[in-house]
Amino acid sequence: MANTQSNSDEELSTVDKNITEIIVVRHGQTVWNAAKRIQGHLDIDLNDVGKQQAVAVAERLAKEFKISAMYSSDLKRALETAETIANSCGGLQVIQDPNLRERHFGVLQGVLYSEAHAINRKAYEALRSHGRDVEIPGGGESLNQLYKRCTDSLQTIATKHRGERVVVVTHSGVIRAFHWRVSNEKSDRAEKIVNVSVNVLHLSDSDEWAIKSWGDVSHLNGAGYLDSGFGGETTCD
């Protein structure tokens, strides 16, 4: 799936009445992202790079898309990114949805990823497990629990806004769950999900999901002050 975003003016302003176009954006960078510290449900602010990234994606979406509604995880790193976008798109209200939060990583939240194995081996093995029903000790979620809450949330949003274009700001683990839903739960593999990357999904009346574009970061190209934002993702966003 290539990083593509080239549409006619007509395509940018209208959406087929039988689908909902959802522009899924990963939040901007935090200090913990840069340090590779596990965040999960812990509420970490954007750092300076993340704020600049949010401005860049906001300016891009304001030029390219006619947005009907804005949704966001209620965690500050996503909410601040969403509010920056909303302010550039006519001052839309940001609707907060805790079901769009990142996966809960249990006892590993707040821990440097590189130190997780030494701090709690059982939790680390659960984190690294490919088993979808494996919960992380300390109140952490399984992949299936994350998948259920966030895909149900996106389907509800799509049903409410049929024929419209909506922005959803969320986290890398959630975006990976969306990718798994698009693949009909056959593949966990998705390209790297960079901070403020743009991923466009089409959700239809028949509950079918499709990818229109994936992993687009063209709005960051040439922005030298954002280079540190290309450090990519961890699985603990």
C-alpha positions, -999 to 999 in steps of 0.1 A, spaced: 0 0 0 17 31 -12 18 65 4 -6 82 -20 -27 113 -18 -35 127 -52 -72 134 -58 -92 158 -80 -109 188 -64 -143 171 -68 -131 140 -50 -117 161 -22 -150 179 -16 -175 150 -19 -180 115 -5 -201 87 -19 -234 86 1 -229 49 7 -196 52 25 -179 72 53 -144 84 45 -124 84 78 -90 101 79 -72 84 107 -42 104 120 -16 92 145 -9 119 172 22 140 173 54 130 190 59 131 228 90 130 249 82 94 258 79 85 221 114 99 215 128 81 245 109 48 236 91 48 270 59 28 271 28 51 273 -4 32 269 -31 50 289 -7 73 307 -15 109 297 16 125 281 17 159 264 31 165 229 67 178 229 78 207 207 83 185 177 49 169 182 33 204 183 50 213 151 39 180 135 3 187 145 5 221 128 19 205 96 -9 179 94 -35 205 103 -24 228 75 -25 199 50 -60 187 60 -74 222 59 -62 226 23 -72 192 10 -104 180 27 -139 192 36 -142 177 71 -177 171 87 -166 160 122 -136 155 144 -131 126 168 -101 119 191 -88 97 219 -92 115 251 -55 112 259 -37 146 257 -13 137 230 -41 128 206 -65 155 218 -40 183 214 -32 170 178 -70 169 171 -76 204 185 -48 218 163 -64 202 132 -99 213 142 -88 249 146 -74 248 111 -106 232 97 -131 259 107 -131 254 145 -149 220 145 -157 206 180 -135 176 189 -155 147 202 -135 127 227 -138 89 227 -119 69 253 -125 38 231 -99 53 207 -72 52 234 -40 32 230 -38 -3 243 -34 -5 281 0 -20 288 -5 -29 325 26 -28 347 48 -18 318 33 16 314 59 42 322 88 18 316 115 22 290 109 -4 264 146 -15 265 142 -22 303 108 -39 302 122 -75 301 144 -69 332 116 -52 351 88 -77 345 96 -107 323 61 -121 324 46 -88 313 72 -83 286 65 -118 272 28 -109 271 36 -77 253 57 -95 227 33 -124 224 14 -129 191 -14 -146 210 -44 -123 206 -61 -133 239 -29 -127 260 -35 -99 286 -6 -79 300 -4 -83 339 -14 -53 359 -47 -45 342 -33 -46 306 -54 -54 276 -51 -83 251 -49 -75 214 -85 -87 210 -98 -64 237 -81 -35 220 -94 -46 186 -130 -49 198 -133 -16 215 -116 5 189 -131 -11 158 -166 -10 173 -160 27 180 -150 34 144 -179 15 130 -203 36 152 -187 68 139 -190 56 103 -227 47 107 -234 82 122 -216 100 94 -225 81 63 -217 101 31 -193 124 51 -156 128 57 -144 125 93 -111 129 110 -101 105 138 -69 111 158 -56 81 177 -26 59 185 -4 35 166 -18 3 183 -53 14 174 -43 21 138 -28 -13 135 -61 -28 148 -79 -9 120 -55 -24 95 -62 -58 108 -99 -52 104 -94 -41 68 -75 -73 61 -104 -93 74 -83 -104 104 -59 -123 83 -27 -102 87 -13 -82 116 13 -67 92 11 -29 85 37 -4 73 54 17 99 29 42 115 48 75 119 36 103 141 9 124 123 8 100 94 -25 101 74 -44 69 67 -76 71 48 -103 44 52 -137 39 35 -164 22 56 -195 12 37 -231 5 45 -224 -32 44 -198 -28 71 -170 -34 46 -137 -16 53 -112 -6 26 -80 14 25 -79 45 2 -43 55 12 -20 45 40 10 60 59 10 93 40 35 118 55 39 140 25 30 170 47 63 166 65 85 164 35 111 192 34 103 203 69 137 201 84 126 211 118 105 179 119 132 154 109 134 141 145 98 131 141 107 104 116 120 81 143 90 59 136 69 41 161 71 18 190 43 -6 197 37 11 230 23 44 218 
